[in-house]
């Protein structure tokens, strides 16, 4: 016997109106009417409630290979599993993206050259920097200087090795991607384009956080994008 017929006959046998049964199931009377006319079917949780209220066996309610309700419930279960699987995949991808962005942000904030090197959101730039006056008594190590990337003063403080240089060639053309220095070329001031001469400067100064702000030249040092 169809579910619709079982519901209708058992409801009437218990002297319940459609509204009475609908109230017990917390659904509308129209919903119950649709069930009794084979226009729609209850979900599995509601079916269990119906079985208890009307004292009907679930085995009888679900019996029959061609039962459209069984097909509907099976389809709903498969859909829920598919949705859950898709949601898990999307959630995992979003978490991985978030972790990747956090890693890139950490690389910018700490000027980690290895992380900046693989950051796909950073452009390779060319800038000019002035180097400290060389001393004959010390061998140049890692230089910490401001690299100007354009005539408007945009740039960042970078650390890199230059090797030996002299007072005449104490400027550097720096190719870099974030804090990752790809290459440098020692130049004299006459080789610097006129538009960049002022930014390259004539006197070397050390970095001071209070005066110079962020080493990356950004308002937020952790911002991983150019």
Rosetta constraint file for C-alpha pairs under 8 A:
AtomPair CA 1 CA 5 HARMONIC 6.62 0.50
AtomPair CA 1 CA 6 HARMONIC 6.68 0.50
AtomPair CA 2 CA 6 HARMONIC 6.30 0.50
AtomPair CA 2 CA 61 HARMONIC 7.66 0.50
AtomPair CA 2 CA 67 HARMONIC 7.70 0.50
AtomPair CA 3 CA 7 HARMONIC 6.09 0.50
AtomPair CA 3 CA 35 HARMONIC 7.97 0.50
AtomPair CA 3 CA 36 HARMONIC 7.55 0.50
AtomPair CA 3 CA 61 HARMONIC 5.85 0.50
AtomPair CA 3 CA 62 HARMONIC 7.94 0.50
AtomPair CA 3 CA 69 HARMONIC 7.93 0.50
AtomPair CA 4 CA 8 HARMONIC 6.20 0.50
AtomPair CA 4 CA 35 HARMONIC 5.87 0.50
AtomPair CA 4 CA 36 HARMONIC 4.09 0.50
AtomPair CA 4 CA 37 HARMONIC 5.98 0.50
AtomPair CA 4 CA 38 HARMONIC 5.88 0.50
AtomPair CA 5 CA 9 HARMONIC 6.01 0.50
AtomPair CA 5 CA 36 HARMONIC 6.66 0.50
AtomPair CA 6 CA 10 HARMONIC 5.91 0.50
AtomPair CA 6 CA 61 HARMONIC 7.77 0.50
AtomPair CA 7 CA 11 HARMONIC 5.87 0.50
AtomPair CA 7 CA 36 HARMONIC 6.43 0.50
AtomPair CA 7 CA 54 HARMONIC 7.87 0.50
AtomPair CA 8 CA 12 HARMONIC 6.24 0.50
AtomPair CA 8 CA 36 HARMONIC 6.05 0.50
AtomPair CA 9 CA 13 HARMONIC 6.09 0.50
AtomPair CA 10 CA 14 HARMONIC 6.28 0.50
AtomPair CA 10 CA 54 HARMONIC 6.37 0.50
AtomPair CA 11 CA 15 HARMONIC 6.32 0.50
AtomPair CA 11 CA 16 HARMONIC 5.31 0.50
AtomPair CA 11 CA 17 HARMONIC 7.13 0.50
AtomPair CA 11 CA 18 HARMONIC 7.80 0.50
AtomPair CA 11 CA 21 HARMONIC 7.61 0.50
AtomPair CA 11 CA 54 HARMONIC 6.86 0.50
AtomPair CA 12 CA 16 HARMONIC 5.76 0.50
AtomPair CA 12 CA 17 HARMONIC 7.22 0.50
AtomPair CA 14 CA 54 HARMONIC 7.78 0.50
AtomPair CA 16 CA 20 HARMONIC 5.71 0.50
AtomPair CA 16 CA 21 HARMONIC 6.33 0.50
AtomPair CA 17 CA 21 HARMONIC 6.41 0.50
AtomPair CA 18 CA 22 HARMONIC 5.96 0.50
AtomPair CA 18 CA 29 HARMONIC 5.86 0.50
AtomPair CA 18 CA 32 HARMONIC 6.65 0.50
AtomPair CA 18 CA 33 HARMONIC 7.12 0.50
AtomPair CA 19 CA 23 HARMONIC 6.03 0.50
AtomPair CA 19 CA 28 HARMONIC 7.52 0.50
AtomPair CA 19 CA 29 HARMONIC 5.16 0.50
AtomPair CA 20 CA 24 HARMONIC 6.58 0.50
AtomPair CA 21 CA 25 HARMONIC 6.37 0.50
AtomPair CA 21 CA 32 HARMONIC 7.99 0.50
AtomPair CA 22 CA 26 HARMONIC 5.91 0.50
AtomPair CA 22 CA 27 HARMONIC 5.13 0.50
AtomPair CA 22 CA 28 HARMONIC 5.69 0.50
AtomPair CA 22 CA 29 HARMONIC 5.38 0.50
AtomPair CA 22 CA 31 HARMONIC 7.91 0.50
AtomPair CA 22 CA 32 HARMONIC 6.19 0.50
AtomPair CA 23 CA 27 HARMONIC 6.28 0.50
AtomPair CA 23 CA 28 HARMONIC 7.28 0.50
AtomPair CA 23 CA 29 HARMONIC 7.92 0.50
AtomPair CA 25 CA 46 HARMONIC 7.17 0.50
AtomPair CA 25 CA 49 HARMONIC 7.12 0.50
AtomPair CA 25 CA 50 HARMONIC 7.70 0.50
AtomPair CA 27 CA 31 HARMONIC 6.51 0.50
AtomPair CA 27 CA 32 HARMONIC 7.32 0.50
AtomPair CA 28 CA 32 HARMONIC 6.64 0.50
AtomPair CA 29 CA 33 HARMONIC 6.16 0.50
AtomPair CA 30 CA 34 HARMONIC 6.24 0.50
AtomPair CA 31 CA 35 HARMONIC 6.52 0.50
AtomPair CA 32 CA 36 HARMONIC 6.37 0.50
AtomPair CA 33 CA 37 HARMONIC 6.27 0.50
AtomPair CA 34 CA 38 HARMONIC 6.20 0.50
AtomPair CA 34 CA 39 HARMONIC 4.92 0.50
AtomPair CA 34 CA 40 HARMONIC 5.65 0.50
AtomPair CA 34 CA 41 HARMONIC 7.75 0.50
AtomPair CA 35 CA 39 HARMONIC 6.02 0.50
AtomPair CA 35 CA 40 HARMONIC 5.26 0.50
AtomPair CA 35 CA 41 HARMONIC 5.38 0.50
AtomPair CA 35 CA 42 HARMONIC 7.05 0.50
AtomPair CA 41 CA 69 HARMONIC 6.04 0.50
AtomPair CA 41 CA 72 HARMONIC 7.67 0.50
AtomPair CA 42 CA 46 HARMONIC 5.81 0.50
AtomPair CA 42 CA 47 HARMONIC 5.96 0.50
AtomPair CA 43 CA 47 HARMONIC 6.11 0.50
AtomPair CA 43 CA 73 HARMONIC 6.63 0.50
AtomPair CA 44 CA 48 HARMONIC 6.38 0.50
AtomPair CA 44 CA 73 HARMONIC 6.77 0.50
AtomPair CA 45 CA 49 HARMONIC 6.63 0.50
AtomPair CA 46 CA 50 HARMONIC 6.19 0.50
AtomPair CA 47 CA 51 HARMONIC 6.16 0.50
AtomPair CA 47 CA 58 HARMONIC 7.85 0.50
AtomPair CA 48 CA 52 HARMONIC 6.40 0.50
AtomPair CA 48 CA 58 HARMONIC 7.22 0.50
AtomPair CA 49 CA 53 HARMONIC 6.11 0.50
AtomPair CA 50 CA 54 HARMONIC 5.78 0.50
AtomPair CA 50 CA 55 HARMONIC 7.73 0.50
AtomPair CA 50 CA 56 HARMONIC 7.46 0.50
AtomPair CA 51 CA 55 HARMONIC 5.39 0.50
AtomPair CA 51 CA 56 HARMONIC 4.59 0.50
AtomPair CA 51 CA 57 HARMONIC 5.98 0.50
AtomPair CA 51 CA 58 HARMONIC 6.12 0.50
AtomPair CA 52 CA 56 HARMONIC 6.72 0.50
AtomPair CA 56 CA 60 HARMONIC 7.31 0.50
AtomPair CA 56 CA 61 HARMONIC 7.33 0.50
AtomPair CA 57 CA 61 HARMONIC 6.37 0.50
AtomPair CA 58 CA 62 HARMONIC 6.01 0.50
AtomPair CA 59 CA 63 HARMONIC 5.74 0.50
AtomPair CA 62 CA 67 HARMONIC 7.06 0.50
AtomPair CA 62 CA 69 HARMONIC 7.46 0.50
AtomPair CA 62 CA 70 HARMONIC 6.17 0.50
AtomPair CA 63 CA 67 HARMONIC 7.04 0.50
AtomPair CA 65 CA 70 HARMONIC 7.94 0.50
AtomPair CA 66 CA 70 HARMONIC 7.86 0.50
AtomPair CA 66 CA 71 HARMONIC 7.69 0.50
AtomPair CA 67 CA 71 HARMONIC 6.59 0.50
AtomPair CA 68 CA 72 HARMONIC 6.10 0.50
AtomPair CA 69 CA 73 HARMONIC 6.11 0.50
AtomPair CA 70 CA 74 HARMONIC 6.05 0.50
AtomPair CA 71 CA 75 HARMONIC 6.06 0.50
AtomPair CA 72 CA 76 HARMONIC 6.15 0.50
AtomPair CA 73 CA 77 HARMONIC 6.16 0.50
AtomPair CA 74 CA 78 HARMONIC 6.24 0.50
AtomPair CA 75 CA 79 HARMONIC 6.05 0.50
AtomPair CA 76 CA 80 HARMONIC 6.09 0.50
AtomPair CA 77 CA 81 HARMONIC 6.22 0.50
AtomPair CA 78 CA 82 HARMONIC 6.07 0.50
AtomPair CA 79 CA 83 HARMONIC 5.98 0.50
AtomPair CA 80 CA 84 HARMONIC 5.97 0.50
AtomPair CA 81 CA 85 HARMONIC 6.07 0.50
AtomPair CA 82 CA 86 HARMONIC 6.10 0.50
AtomPair CA 83 CA 87 HARMONIC 5.97 0.50
AtomPair CA 84 CA 88 HARMONIC 6.08 0.50
AtomPair CA 85 CA 89 HARMONIC 6.28 0.50
AtomPair CA 86 CA 90 HARMONIC 6.13 0.50
AtomPair CA 87 CA 91 HARMONIC 5.91 0.50
AtomPair CA 88 CA 92 HARMONIC 6.03 0.50
AtomPair CA 89 CA 93 HARMONIC 6.20 0.50
AtomPair CA 90 CA 94 HARMONIC 6.18 0.50
AtomPair CA 91 CA 95 HARMONIC 6.16 0.50
AtomPair CA 92 CA 96 HARMONIC 6.19 0.50
AtomPair CA 93 CA 97 HARMONIC 6.16 0.50
AtomPair CA 94 CA 98 HARMONIC 6.09 0.50
AtomPair CA 95 CA 99 HARMONIC 6.13 0.50
AtomPair CA 96 CA 100 HARMONIC 6.07 0.50
AtomPair CA 97 CA 101 HARMONIC 6.18 0.50
AtomPair CA 98 CA 102 HARMONIC 6.15 0.50
AtomPair CA 99 CA 103 HARMONIC 6.16 0.50
AtomPair CA 100 CA 104 HARMONIC 6.28 0.50
AtomPair CA 101 CA 105 HARMONIC 6.02 0.50
AtomPair CA 101 CA 224 HARMONIC 7.32 0.50
AtomPair CA 102 CA 106 HARMONIC 6.07 0.50
AtomPair CA 103 CA 107 HARMONIC 6.20 0.50
AtomPair CA 103 CA 115 HARMONIC 7.67 0.50
AtomPair CA 104 CA 108 HARMONIC 6.33 0.50
AtomPair CA 104 CA 115 HARMONIC 6.44 0.50
AtomPair CA 104 CA 116 HARMONIC 7.01 0.50
AtomPair CA 104 CA 119 HARMONIC 6.41 0.50
AtomPair CA 104 CA 224 HARMONIC 5.62 0.50
AtomPair CA 105 CA 109 HARMONIC 6.13 0.50
AtomPair CA 105 CA 222 HARMONIC 4.59 0.50
AtomPair CA 105 CA 223 HARMONIC 5.75 0.50
AtomPair CA 105 CA 224 HARMONIC 4.89 0.50
AtomPair CA 106 CA 110 HARMONIC 6.06 0.50
AtomPair CA 106 CA 112 HARMONIC 7.88 0.50
AtomPair CA 106 CA 222 HARMONIC 6.21 0.50
AtomPair CA 107 CA 111 HARMONIC 5.46 0.50
AtomPair CA 107 CA 112 HARMONIC 4.69 0.50
AtomPair CA 107 CA 113 HARMONIC 7.27 0.50
AtomPair CA 107 CA 114 HARMONIC 7.91 0.50
AtomPair CA 107 CA 115 HARMONIC 5.22 0.50
AtomPair CA 107 CA 116 HARMONIC 5.98 0.50
AtomPair CA 107 CA 222 HARMONIC 7.58 0.50
AtomPair CA 107 CA 224 HARMONIC 7.91 0.50
AtomPair CA 108 CA 112 HARMONIC 6.56 0.50
AtomPair CA 108 CA 115 HARMONIC 7.94 0.50
AtomPair CA 108 CA 116 HARMONIC 6.70 0.50
AtomPair CA 108 CA 178 HARMONIC 7.43 0.50
AtomPair CA 108 CA 179 HARMONIC 7.66 0.50
AtomPair CA 108 CA 216 HARMONIC 7.29 0.50
AtomPair CA 108 CA 221 HARMONIC 6.40 0.50
AtomPair CA 108 CA 222 HARMONIC 5.13 0.50
AtomPair CA 108 CA 223 HARMONIC 6.74 0.50
AtomPair CA 108 CA 224 HARMONIC 5.99 0.50
AtomPair CA 109 CA 216 HARMONIC 7.71 0.50
AtomPair CA 109 CA 221 HARMONIC 4.95 0.50
AtomPair CA 109 CA 222 HARMONIC 4.25 0.50
AtomPair CA 109 CA 223 HARMONIC 7.63 0.50
AtomPair CA 111 CA 116 HARMONIC 7.43 0.50
AtomPair CA 111 CA 178 HARMONIC 7.71 0.50
AtomPair CA 111 CA 179 HARMONIC 5.48 0.50
AtomPair CA 111 CA 216 HARMONIC 7.69 0.50
AtomPair CA 112 CA 116 HARMONIC 6.26 0.50
AtomPair CA 112 CA 179 HARMONIC 6.73 0.50
AtomPair CA 112 CA 180 HARMONIC 7.68 0.50
AtomPair CA 113 CA 117 HARMONIC 5.89 0.50
AtomPair CA 113 CA 178 HARMONIC 7.43 0.50
AtomPair CA 113 CA 179 HARMONIC 5.06 0.50
AtomPair CA 113 CA 180 HARMONIC 4.26 0.50
AtomPair CA 113 CA 181 HARMONIC 7.63 0.50
AtomPair CA 114 CA 118 HARMONIC 6.98 0.50
AtomPair CA 114 CA 180 HARMONIC 6.87 0.50
AtomPair CA 115 CA 119 HARMONIC 6.33 0.50
AtomPair CA 116 CA 122 HARMONIC 7.45 0.50
AtomPair CA 116 CA 177 HARMONIC 6.72 0.50
AtomPair CA 116 CA 178 HARMONIC 5.69 0.50
AtomPair CA 116 CA 179 HARMONIC 6.28 0.50
AtomPair CA 116 CA 180 HARMONIC 5.99 0.50
AtomPair CA 117 CA 177 HARMONIC 6.45 0.50
AtomPair CA 117 CA 178 HARMONIC 7.49 0.50
AtomPair CA 117 CA 179 HARMONIC 7.94 0.50
AtomPair CA 117 CA 180 HARMONIC 5.62 0.50
AtomPair CA 119 CA 224 HARMONIC 7.79 0.50
AtomPair CA 121 CA 224 HARMONIC 6.97 0.50
AtomPair CA 121 CA 225 HARMONIC 5.14 0.50
AtomPair CA 121 CA 226 HARMONIC 6.38 0.50
AtomPair CA 122 CA 177 HARMONIC 6.18 0.50
AtomPair CA 122 CA 178 HARMONIC 6.34 0.50
AtomPair CA 122 CA 224 HARMONIC 7.50 0.50
AtomPair CA 122 CA 225 HARMONIC 5.89 0.50
AtomPair CA 122 CA 226 HARMONIC 5.29 0.50
AtomPair CA 123 CA 177 HARMONIC 5.85 0.50
AtomPair CA 123 CA 178 HARMONIC 7.52 0.50
AtomPair CA 123 CA 226 HARMONIC 6.66 0.50
AtomPair CA 124 CA 175 HARMONIC 6.92 0.50
AtomPair CA 124 CA 176 HARMONIC 5.56 0.50
AtomPair CA 124 CA 177 HARMONIC 4.46 0.50
AtomPair CA 124 CA 178 HARMONIC 7.53 0.50
AtomPair CA 125 CA 149 HARMONIC 6.75 0.50
AtomPair CA 125 CA 175 HARMONIC 5.74 0.50
AtomPair CA 125 CA 176 HARMONIC 5.46 0.50
AtomPair CA 125 CA 177 HARMONIC 6.20 0.50
AtomPair CA 126 CA 149 HARMONIC 5.96 0.50
AtomPair CA 126 CA 173 HARMONIC 6.90 0.50
AtomPair CA 126 CA 174 HARMONIC 5.57 0.50
AtomPair CA 126 CA 175 HARMONIC 4.58 0.50
AtomPair CA 126 CA 176 HARMONIC 6.47 0.50
AtomPair CA 127 CA 147 HARMONIC 5.53 0.50
AtomPair CA 127 CA 148 HARMONIC 4.99 0.50
AtomPair CA 127 CA 149 HARMONIC 4.13 0.50
AtomPair CA 127 CA 150 HARMONIC 6.97 0.50
AtomPair CA 127 CA 155 HARMONIC 7.61 0.50
AtomPair CA 127 CA 173 HARMONIC 5.82 0.50
AtomPair CA 127 CA 174 HARMONIC 5.19 0.50
AtomPair CA 127 CA 175 HARMONIC 6.59 0.50
AtomPair CA 127 CA 176 HARMONIC 7.99 0.50
AtomPair CA 128 CA 147 HARMONIC 5.35 0.50
AtomPair CA 128 CA 148 HARMONIC 5.33 0.50
AtomPair CA 128 CA 149 HARMONIC 6.75 0.50
AtomPair CA 128 CA 171 HARMONIC 7.05 0.50
AtomPair CA 128 CA 172 HARMONIC 5.66 0.50
AtomPair CA 128 CA 173 HARMONIC 4.75 0.50
AtomPair CA 128 CA 174 HARMONIC 5.98 0.50
AtomPair CA 128 CA 192 HARMONIC 7.78 0.50
AtomPair CA 128 CA 196 HARMONIC 7.44 0.50
AtomPair CA 128 CA 199 HARMONIC 7.81 0.50
AtomPair CA 128 CA 200 HARMONIC 5.52 0.50
AtomPair CA 129 CA 145 HARMONIC 6.62 0.50
AtomPair CA 129 CA 146 HARMONIC 5.92 0.50
AtomPair CA 129 CA 147 HARMONIC 4.64 0.50
AtomPair CA 129 CA 148 HARMONIC 6.38 0.50
AtomPair CA 129 CA 171 HARMONIC 5.65 0.50
AtomPair CA 129 CA 172 HARMONIC 5.30 0.50
AtomPair CA 129 CA 173 HARMONIC 6.72 0.50
AtomPair CA 129 CA 174 HARMONIC 7.35 0.50
AtomPair CA 129 CA 200 HARMONIC 5.23 0.50
AtomPair CA 129 CA 201 HARMONIC 7.69 0.50
AtomPair CA 130 CA 145 HARMONIC 7.02 0.50
AtomPair CA 130 CA 146 HARMONIC 7.60 0.50
AtomPair CA 130 CA 147 HARMONIC 7.94 0.50
AtomPair CA 130 CA 170 HARMONIC 6.22 0.50
AtomPair CA 130 CA 171 HARMONIC 4.48 0.50
AtomPair CA 130 CA 172 HARMONIC 6.42 0.50
AtomPair CA 130 CA 200 HARMONIC 5.91 0.50
AtomPair CA 130 CA 201 HARMONIC 6.43 0.50
AtomPair CA 130 CA 202 HARMONIC 7.05 0.50
AtomPair CA 130 CA 203 HARMONIC 7.22 0.50
AtomPair CA 130 CA 204 HARMONIC 5.98 0.50
AtomPair CA 131 CA 143 HARMONIC 7.20 0.50
AtomPair CA 131 CA 145 HARMONIC 6.81 0.50
AtomPair CA 131 CA 170 HARMONIC 5.28 0.50
AtomPair CA 131 CA 171 HARMONIC 5.67 0.50
AtomPair CA 131 CA 172 HARMONIC 7.28 0.50
AtomPair CA 131 CA 204 HARMONIC 6.12 0.50
AtomPair CA 132 CA 143 HARMONIC 7.87 0.50
AtomPair CA 132 CA 170 HARMONIC 7.33 0.50
AtomPair CA 132 CA 203 HARMONIC 7.98 0.50
AtomPair CA 132 CA 204 HARMONIC 5.41 0.50
AtomPair CA 132 CA 205 HARMONIC 7.85 0.50
AtomPair CA 133 CA 166 HARMONIC 7.89 0.50
AtomPair CA 133 CA 167 HARMONIC 6.22 0.50
AtomPair CA 133 CA 170 HARMONIC 7.17 0.50
AtomPair CA 133 CA 204 HARMONIC 7.61 0.50
AtomPair CA 134 CA 138 HARMONIC 7.95 0.50
AtomPair CA 134 CA 140 HARMONIC 7.27 0.50
AtomPair CA 134 CA 165 HARMONIC 7.02 0.50
AtomPair CA 134 CA 166 HARMONIC 6.16 0.50
AtomPair CA 134 CA 167 HARMONIC 6.38 0.50
AtomPair CA 134 CA 170 HARMONIC 7.97 0.50
AtomPair CA 135 CA 139 HARMONIC 7.42 0.50
AtomPair CA 139 CA 164 HARMONIC 7.42 0.50
AtomPair CA 140 CA 161 HARMONIC 7.88 0.50
AtomPair CA 140 CA 162 HARMONIC 7.38 0.50
AtomPair CA 140 CA 163 HARMONIC 6.25 0.50
AtomPair CA 140 CA 164 HARMONIC 6.43 0.50
AtomPair CA 141 CA 161 HARMONIC 6.10 0.50
AtomPair CA 141 CA 162 HARMONIC 7.52 0.50
AtomPair CA 141 CA 163 HARMONIC 7.26 0.50
AtomPair CA 142 CA 159 HARMONIC 6.18 0.50
AtomPair CA 142 CA 160 HARMONIC 5.19 0.50
AtomPair CA 142 CA 161 HARMONIC 4.57 0.50
AtomPair CA 142 CA 162 HARMONIC 7.24 0.50
AtomPair CA 143 CA 158 HARMONIC 7.86 0.50
AtomPair CA 143 CA 159 HARMONIC 5.28 0.50
AtomPair CA 143 CA 160 HARMONIC 5.33 0.50
AtomPair CA 143 CA 161 HARMONIC 5.98 0.50
AtomPair CA 143 CA 162 HARMONIC 7.25 0.50
AtomPair CA 144 CA 157 HARMONIC 6.75 0.50
AtomPair CA 144 CA 158 HARMONIC 5.64 0.50
AtomPair CA 144 CA 159 HARMONIC 4.39 0.50
AtomPair CA 144 CA 160 HARMONIC 6.83 0.50
AtomPair CA 144 CA 206 HARMONIC 7.40 0.50
AtomPair CA 144 CA 207 HARMONIC 7.66 0.50
AtomPair CA 145 CA 157 HARMONIC 5.43 0.50
AtomPair CA 145 CA 158 HARMONIC 5.72 0.50
AtomPair CA 145 CA 159 HARMONIC 6.60 0.50
AtomPair CA 145 CA 204 HARMONIC 7.75 0.50
AtomPair CA 145 CA 205 HARMONIC 7.67 0.50
AtomPair CA 145 CA 206 HARMONIC 6.94 0.50
AtomPair CA 145 CA 207 HARMONIC 7.29 0.50
AtomPair CA 146 CA 155 HARMONIC 7.01 0.50
AtomPair CA 146 CA 156 HARMONIC 5.61 0.50
AtomPair CA 146 CA 157 HARMONIC 4.21 0.50
AtomPair CA 146 CA 158 HARMONIC 6.24 0.50
AtomPair CA 146 CA 207 HARMONIC 7.97 0.50
AtomPair CA 147 CA 155 HARMONIC 5.49 0.50
AtomPair CA 147 CA 156 HARMONIC 5.55 0.50
AtomPair CA 147 CA 157 HARMONIC 6.01 0.50
AtomPair CA 147 CA 158 HARMONIC 6.73 0.50
AtomPair CA 147 CA 174 HARMONIC 7.33 0.50
AtomPair CA 147 CA 200 HARMONIC 7.59 0.50
AtomPair CA 148 CA 153 HARMONIC 5.84 0.50
AtomPair CA 148 CA 154 HARMONIC 5.83 0.50
AtomPair CA 148 CA 155 HARMONIC 4.46 0.50
AtomPair CA 148 CA 156 HARMONIC 6.89 0.50
AtomPair CA 148 CA 196 HARMONIC 7.95 0.50
AtomPair CA 148 CA 199 HARMONIC 6.15 0.50
AtomPair CA 148 CA 200 HARMONIC 6.44 0.50
AtomPair CA 149 CA 153 HARMONIC 7.10 0.50
AtomPair CA 149 CA 154 HARMONIC 5.64 0.50
AtomPair CA 149 CA 155 HARMONIC 4.96 0.50
AtomPair CA 150 CA 154 HARMONIC 5.76 0.50
AtomPair CA 150 CA 155 HARMONIC 7.32 0.50
AtomPair CA 150 CA 196 HARMONIC 6.91 0.50
AtomPair CA 150 CA 199 HARMONIC 7.93 0.50
AtomPair CA 151 CA 195 HARMONIC 5.78 0.50
AtomPair CA 151 CA 196 HARMONIC 5.26 0.50
AtomPair CA 151 CA 198 HARMONIC 7.91 0.50
AtomPair CA 151 CA 199 HARMONIC 6.32 0.50
AtomPair CA 152 CA 199 HARMONIC 7.69 0.50
AtomPair CA 153 CA 199 HARMONIC 6.08 0.50
AtomPair CA 154 CA 217 HARMONIC 6.87 0.50
AtomPair CA 155 CA 216 HARMONIC 7.28 0.50
AtomPair CA 155 CA 217 HARMONIC 5.75 0.50
AtomPair CA 156 CA 215 HARMONIC 5.54 0.50
AtomPair CA 156 CA 216 HARMONIC 4.68 0.50
AtomPair CA 156 CA 217 HARMONIC 4.94 0.50
AtomPair CA 157 CA 207 HARMONIC 7.62 0.50
AtomPair CA 157 CA 215 HARMONIC 5.03 0.50
AtomPair CA 157 CA 216 HARMONIC 6.40 0.50
AtomPair CA 157 CA 217 HARMONIC 7.69 0.50
AtomPair CA 158 CA 179 HARMONIC 6.02 0.50
AtomPair CA 158 CA 215 HARMONIC 7.77 0.50
AtomPair CA 159 CA 179 HARMONIC 7.74 0.50
AtomPair CA 160 CA 181 HARMONIC 6.92 0.50
AtomPair CA 162 CA 184 HARMONIC 7.35 0.50
AtomPair CA 162 CA 186 HARMONIC 7.85 0.50
AtomPair CA 165 CA 169 HARMONIC 6.32 0.50
AtomPair CA 165 CA 170 HARMONIC 6.36 0.50
AtomPair CA 165 CA 186 HARMONIC 7.51 0.50
AtomPair CA 166 CA 170 HARMONIC 6.03 0.50
AtomPair CA 168 CA 188 HARMONIC 5.83 0.50
AtomPair CA 169 CA 186 HARMONIC 5.97 0.50
AtomPair CA 169 CA 187 HARMONIC 4.97 0.50
AtomPair CA 169 CA 188 HARMONIC 4.28 0.50
AtomPair CA 169 CA 189 HARMONIC 7.45 0.50
AtomPair CA 170 CA 186 HARMONIC 6.68 0.50
AtomPair CA 170 CA 187 HARMONIC 6.69 0.50
AtomPair CA 170 CA 188 HARMONIC 6.35 0.50
AtomPair CA 171 CA 186 HARMONIC 5.79 0.50
AtomPair CA 171 CA 187 HARMONIC 5.28 0.50
AtomPair CA 171 CA 188 HARMONIC 5.83 0.50
AtomPair CA 171 CA 189 HARMONIC 6.66 0.50
AtomPair CA 171 CA 200 HARMONIC 7.75 0.50
AtomPair CA 172 CA 184 HARMONIC 6.29 0.50
AtomPair CA 172 CA 185 HARMONIC 5.45 0.50
AtomPair CA 172 CA 186 HARMONIC 4.46 0.50
AtomPair CA 172 CA 187 HARMONIC 5.58 0.50
AtomPair CA 173 CA 184 HARMONIC 5.52 0.50
AtomPair CA 173 CA 185 HARMONIC 5.07 0.50
AtomPair CA 173 CA 186 HARMONIC 6.36 0.50
AtomPair CA 173 CA 187 HARMONIC 6.93 0.50
AtomPair CA 174 CA 181 HARMONIC 7.05 0.50
AtomPair CA 174 CA 182 HARMONIC 7.74 0.50
AtomPair CA 174 CA 183 HARMONIC 6.12 0.50
AtomPair CA 174 CA 184 HARMONIC 4.53 0.50
AtomPair CA 174 CA 185 HARMONIC 6.64 0.50
AtomPair CA 175 CA 181 HARMONIC 6.04 0.50
AtomPair CA 175 CA 182 HARMONIC 5.40 0.50
AtomPair CA 175 CA 183 HARMONIC 5.18 0.50
AtomPair CA 175 CA 184 HARMONIC 6.09 0.50
AtomPair CA 176 CA 180 HARMONIC 5.54 0.50
AtomPair CA 176 CA 181 HARMONIC 4.21 0.50
AtomPair CA 176 CA 182 HARMONIC 5.08 0.50
AtomPair CA 176 CA 183 HARMONIC 6.99 0.50
AtomPair CA 177 CA 181 HARMONIC 6.38 0.50
AtomPair CA 177 CA 182 HARMONIC 7.11 0.50
AtomPair CA 178 CA 216 HARMONIC 7.85 0.50
AtomPair CA 187 CA 191 HARMONIC 6.19 0.50
AtomPair CA 187 CA 192 HARMONIC 7.50 0.50
AtomPair CA 188 CA 192 HARMONIC 7.18 0.50
AtomPair CA 189 CA 197 HARMONIC 7.20 0.50
AtomPair CA 192 CA 196 HARMONIC 6.47 0.50
AtomPair CA 192 CA 197 HARMONIC 5.98 0.50
AtomPair CA 193 CA 197 HARMONIC 6.30 0.50
AtomPair CA 194 CA 198 HARMONIC 7.86 0.50
AtomPair CA 196 CA 200 HARMONIC 6.04 0.50
AtomPair CA 197 CA 201 HARMONIC 6.39 0.50
AtomPair CA 207 CA 212 HARMONIC 6.69 0.50
AtomPair CA 208 CA 212 HARMONIC 5.60 0.50
AtomPair CA 208 CA 213 HARMONIC 7.61 0.50
AtomPair CA 209 CA 213 HARMONIC 5.03 0.50
AtomPair CA 209 CA 214 HARMONIC 6.91 0.50
AtomPair CA 209 CA 215 HARMONIC 7.81 0.50
AtomPair CA 213 CA 217 HARMONIC 7.49 0.50
AtomPair CA 214 CA 218 HARMONIC 6.26 0.50
AtomPair CA 214 CA 219 HARMONIC 6.93 0.50
AtomPair CA 214 CA 220 HARMONIC 7.50 0.50
AtomPair CA 214 CA 221 HARMONIC 5.83 0.50
AtomPair CA 215 CA 221 HARMONIC 7.23 0.50
AtomPair CA 216 CA 221 HARMONIC 5.75 0.50
AtomPair CA 217 CA 221 HARMONIC 7.36 0.50
AtomPair CA 218 CA 223 HARMONIC 7.36 0.50
